[in-house]
């Protein structure tokens, strides 16, 4: 299940933040909630990629790309992902994306 409520909150927060310049990098922080946890008591791999998607939304909103994409009927997609895990993420830890 995609975190729709989180997505709405991230977009609303991004709209209140200042616009990004051409080469700025947005950083968003998310909380690893208990329902994001796999049976091994760490962040589920599928949910981790969903959180990375939530990290792309502020970039889209703050850079103005959402206006261009909406006008042309485009969407943002990822063709592939390669993830390197540096540490385990447990419940209620903050994750920077």
Biotite code that builds the C-alpha atoms (Angstrom):
import biotite.structure as struc

atoms = struc.array([
    struc.Atom([0.000, 0.000, 0.000], chain_id="A", res_id=1, res_name="UNK", atom_name="CA", element="C"),
    struc.Atom([1.395, 3.389, -0.964], chain_id="A", res_id=2, res_name="UNK", atom_name="CA", element="C"),
    struc.Atom([1.442, 5.944, 1.878], chain_id="A", res_id=3, res_name="UNK", atom_name="CA", element="C"),
    struc.Atom([-1.140, 8.377, 0.433], chain_id="A", res_id=4, res_name="UNK", atom_name="CA", element="C"),
    struc.Atom([-1.497, 10.418, 3.611], chain_id="A", res_id=5, res_name="UNK", atom_name="CA", element="C"),
    struc.Atom([2.270, 10.922, 3.830], chain_id="A", res_id=6, res_name="UNK", atom_name="CA", element="C"),
    struc.Atom([2.338, 11.937, 0.188], chain_id="A", res_id=7, res_name="UNK", atom_name="CA", element="C"),
    struc.Atom([-0.289, 14.634, 0.752], chain_id="A", res_id=8, res_name="UNK", atom_name="CA", element="C"),
    struc.Atom([1.600, 15.954, 3.787], chain_id="A", res_id=9, res_name="UNK", atom_name="CA", element="C"),
    struc.Atom([4.936, 16.047, 1.914], chain_id="A", res_id=10, res_name="UNK", atom_name="CA", element="C"),
    struc.Atom([3.394, 17.947, -1.010], chain_id="A", res_id=11, res_name="UNK", atom_name="CA", element="C"),
    struc.Atom([1.668, 20.438, 1.307], chain_id="A", res_id=12, res_name="UNK", atom_name="CA", element="C"),
    struc.Atom([4.919, 21.048, 3.179], chain_id="A", res_id=13, res_name="UNK", atom_name="CA", element="C"),
    struc.Atom([6.904, 21.468, -0.058], chain_id="A", res_id=14, res_name="UNK", atom_name="CA", element="C"),
    struc.Atom([4.447, 24.086, -1.320], chain_id="A", res_id=15, res_name="UNK", atom_name="CA", element="C"),
    struc.Atom([5.115, 26.225, 1.757], chain_id="A", res_id=16, res_name="UNK", atom_name="CA", element="C"),
    struc.Atom([8.903, 26.068, 1.330], chain_id="A", res_id=17, res_name="UNK", atom_name="CA", element="C"),
    struc.Atom([10.920, 28.429, -0.885], chain_id="A", res_id=18, res_name="UNK", atom_name="CA", element="C"),
    struc.Atom([11.575, 27.553, -4.512], chain_id="A", res_id=19, res_name="UNK", atom_name="CA", element="C"),
    struc.Atom([14.777, 25.738, -5.472], chain_id="A", res_id=20, res_name="UNK", atom_name="CA", element="C"),
    struc.Atom([17.463, 27.145, -7.711], chain_id="A", res_id=21, res_name="UNK", atom_name="CA", element="C"),
    struc.Atom([18.710, 25.138, -10.677], chain_id="A", res_id=22, res_name="UNK", atom_name="CA", element="C"),
    struc.Atom([21.353, 23.102, -8.817], chain_id="A", res_id=23, res_name="UNK", atom_name="CA", element="C"),
    struc.Atom([19.945, 23.046, -5.267], chain_id="A", res_id=24, res_name="UNK", atom_name="CA", element="C"),
    struc.Atom([19.377, 19.715, -3.555], chain_id="A", res_id=25, res_name="UNK", atom_name="CA", element="C"),
    struc.Atom([16.284, 19.249, -1.417], chain_id="A", res_id=26, res_name="UNK", atom_name="CA", element="C"),
    struc.Atom([16.568, 17.048, 1.671], chain_id="A", res_id=27, res_name="UNK", atom_name="CA", element="C"),
    struc.Atom([13.463, 15.628, 3.283], chain_id="A", res_id=28, res_name="UNK", atom_name="CA", element="C"),
    struc.Atom([13.213, 13.729, 6.537], chain_id="A", res_id=29, res_name="UNK", atom_name="CA", element="C"),
    struc.Atom([10.726, 10.952, 7.214], chain_id="A", res_id=30, res_name="UNK", atom_name="CA", element="C"),
    struc.Atom([9.892, 8.949, 10.298], chain_id="A", res_id=31, res_name="UNK", atom_name="CA", element="C"),
    struc.Atom([10.018, 5.161, 10.067], chain_id="A", res_id=32, res_name="UNK", atom_name="CA", element="C"),
    struc.Atom([6.618, 4.209, 11.463], chain_id="A", res_id=33, res_name="UNK", atom_name="CA", element="C"),
    struc.Atom([5.790, 0.828, 13.060], chain_id="A", res_id=34, res_name="UNK", atom_name="CA", element="C"),
    struc.Atom([3.789, -0.341, 10.032], chain_id="A", res_id=35, res_name="UNK", atom_name="CA", element="C"),
    struc.Atom([6.850, 0.231, 7.801], chain_id="A", res_id=36, res_name="UNK", atom_name="CA", element="C"),
    struc.Atom([8.742, -2.494, 9.658], chain_id="A", res_id=37, res_name="UNK", atom_name="CA", element="C"),
    struc.Atom([9.363, -5.965, 8.222], chain_id="A", res_id=38, res_name="UNK", atom_name="CA", element="C"),
    struc.Atom([9.286, -9.114, 10.406], chain_id="A", res_id=39, res_name="UNK", atom_name="CA", element="C"),
    struc.Atom([13.054, -8.629, 10.958], chain_id="A", res_id=40, res_name="UNK", atom_name="CA", element="C"),
    struc.Atom([12.329, -5.398, 12.906], chain_id="A", res_id=41, res_name="UNK", atom_name="CA", element="C"),
    struc.Atom([13.848, -3.044, 10.334], chain_id="A", res_id=42, res_name="UNK", atom_name="CA", element="C"),
    struc.Atom([12.537, -0.904, 7.499], chain_id="A", res_id=43, res_name="UNK", atom_name="CA", element="C"),
    struc.Atom([10.938, -2.991, 4.771], chain_id="A", res_id=44, res_name="UNK", atom_name="CA", element="C"),
    struc.Atom([12.794, -2.805, 1.419], chain_id="A", res_id=45, res_name="UNK", atom_name="CA", element="C"),
    struc.Atom([9.643, -2.008, -0.552], chain_id="A", res_id=46, res_name="UNK", atom_name="CA", element="C"),
    struc.Atom([8.640, 0.706, 1.887], chain_id="A", res_id=47, res_name="UNK", atom_name="CA", element="C"),
    struc.Atom([12.153, 2.145, 1.694], chain_id="A", res_id=48, res_name="UNK", atom_name="CA", element="C"),
    struc.Atom([11.687, 2.716, -2.041], chain_id="A", res_id=49, res_name="UNK", atom_name="CA", element="C"),
    struc.Atom([8.278, 4.283, -1.353], chain_id="A", res_id=50, res_name="UNK", atom_name="CA", element="C"),
    struc.Atom([9.975, 6.696, 1.075], chain_id="A", res_id=51, res_name="UNK", atom_name="CA", element="C"),
    struc.Atom([12.512, 7.524, -1.642], chain_id="A", res_id=52, res_name="UNK", atom_name="CA", element="C"),
    struc.Atom([9.541, 8.370, -3.892], chain_id="A", res_id=53, res_name="UNK", atom_name="CA", element="C"),
    struc.Atom([8.324, 10.713, -1.163], chain_id="A", res_id=54, res_name="UNK", atom_name="CA", element="C"),
    struc.Atom([11.757, 12.320, -1.317], chain_id="A", res_id=55, res_name="UNK", atom_name="CA", element="C"),
    struc.Atom([11.303, 13.078, -5.018], chain_id="A", res_id=56, res_name="UNK", atom_name="CA", element="C"),
    struc.Atom([8.028, 14.937, -4.519], chain_id="A", res_id=57, res_name="UNK", atom_name="CA", element="C"),
    struc.Atom([9.537, 18.046, -2.860], chain_id="A", res_id=58, res_name="UNK", atom_name="CA", element="C"),
    struc.Atom([12.029, 18.321, -5.735], chain_id="A", res_id=59, res_name="UNK", atom_name="CA", element="C"),
    struc.Atom([9.175, 18.252, -8.209], chain_id="A", res_id=60, res_name="UNK", atom_name="CA", element="C"),
    struc.Atom([7.096, 20.805, -6.313], chain_id="A", res_id=61, res_name="UNK", atom_name="CA", element="C"),
    struc.Atom([9.826, 23.238, -5.318], chain_id="A", res_id=62, res_name="UNK", atom_name="CA", element="C"),
    struc.Atom([11.577, 23.298, -8.697], chain_id="A", res_id=63, res_name="UNK", atom_name="CA", element="C"),
    struc.Atom([8.359, 24.070, -10.590], chain_id="A", res_id=64, res_name="UNK", atom_name="CA", element="C"),
    struc.Atom([8.584, 20.870, -12.619], chain_id="A", res_id=65, res_name="UNK", atom_name="CA", element="C"),
    struc.Atom([5.057, 19.889, -11.544], chain_id="A", res_id=66, res_name="UNK", atom_name="CA", element="C"),
    struc.Atom([3.554, 22.790, -13.549], chain_id="A", res_id=67, res_name="UNK", atom_name="CA", element="C"),
    struc.Atom([5.401, 21.827, -16.709], chain_id="A", res_id=68, res_name="UNK", atom_name="CA", element="C"),
    struc.Atom([4.649, 18.119, -16.300], chain_id="A", res_id=69, res_name="UNK", atom_name="CA", element="C"),
    struc.Atom([0.953, 18.745, -15.639], chain_id="A", res_id=70, res_name="UNK", atom_name="CA", element="C"),
    struc.Atom([0.650, 21.028, -18.646], chain_id="A", res_id=71, res_name="UNK", atom_name="CA", element="C"),
    struc.Atom([2.164, 18.434, -20.964], chain_id="A", res_id=72, res_name="UNK", atom_name="CA", element="C"),
    struc.Atom([0.486, 15.409, -19.347], chain_id="A", res_id=73, res_name="UNK", atom_name="CA", element="C"),
    struc.Atom([3.798, 13.986, -18.158], chain_id="A", res_id=74, res_name="UNK", atom_name="CA", element="C"),
    struc.Atom([4.598, 12.056, -15.003], chain_id="A", res_id=75, res_name="UNK", atom_name="CA", element="C"),
    struc.Atom([7.774, 11.390, -13.071], chain_id="A", res_id=76, res_name="UNK", atom_name="CA", element="C"),
    struc.Atom([8.991, 7.830, -13.178], chain_id="A", res_id=77, res_name="UNK", atom_name="CA", element="C"),
    struc.Atom([12.089, 5.921, -12.175], chain_id="A", res_id=78, res_name="UNK", atom_name="CA", element="C"),
    struc.Atom([13.431, 3.425, -14.693], chain_id="A", res_id=79, res_name="UNK", atom_name="CA", element="C"),
    struc.Atom([15.530, 1.529, -12.160], chain_id="A", res_id=80, res_name="UNK", atom_name="CA", element="C"),
    struc.Atom([16.905, 1.747, -8.678], chain_id="A", res_id=81, res_name="UNK", atom_name="CA", element="C"),
    struc.Atom([20.112, 0.597, -7.079], chain_id="A", res_id=82, res_name="UNK", atom_name="CA", element="C"),
    struc.Atom([20.146, 0.942, -3.311], chain_id="A", res_id=83, res_name="UNK", atom_name="CA", element="C"),
    struc.Atom([23.171, 0.670, -1.062], chain_id="A", res_id=84, res_name="UNK", atom_name="CA", element="C"),
    struc.Atom([22.206, 0.107, 2.547], chain_id="A", res_id=85, res_name="UNK", atom_name="CA", element="C"),
    struc.Atom([24.535, 1.865, 4.975], chain_id="A", res_id=86, res_name="UNK", atom_name="CA", element="C"),
    struc.Atom([22.723, 1.134, 8.193], chain_id="A", res_id=87, res_name="UNK", atom_name="CA", element="C"),
    struc.Atom([19.575, -0.516, 9.488], chain_id="A", res_id=88, res_name="UNK", atom_name="CA", element="C"),
    struc.Atom([16.554, 1.676, 10.010], chain_id="A", res_id=89, res_name="UNK", atom_name="CA", element="C"),
    struc.Atom([14.395, 0.686, 12.962], chain_id="A", res_id=90, res_name="UNK", atom_name="CA", element="C"),
    struc.Atom([10.958, 1.846, 14.105], chain_id="A", res_id=91, res_name="UNK", atom_name="CA", element="C"),
    struc.Atom([10.599, 5.549, 14.962], chain_id="A", res_id=92, res_name="UNK", atom_name="CA", element="C"),
    struc.Atom([14.006, 6.508, 13.545], chain_id="A", res_id=93, res_name="UNK", atom_name="CA", element="C"),
    struc.Atom([14.297, 9.559, 11.322], chain_id="A", res_id=94, res_name="UNK", atom_name="CA", element="C"),
    struc.Atom([15.440, 8.926, 7.753], chain_id="A", res_id=95, res_name="UNK", atom_name="CA", element="C"),
    struc.Atom([16.954, 11.680, 5.595], chain_id="A", res_id=96, res_name="UNK", atom_name="CA", element="C"),
    struc.Atom([16.295, 11.362, 1.889], chain_id="A", res_id=97, res_name="UNK", atom_name="CA", element="C"),
])
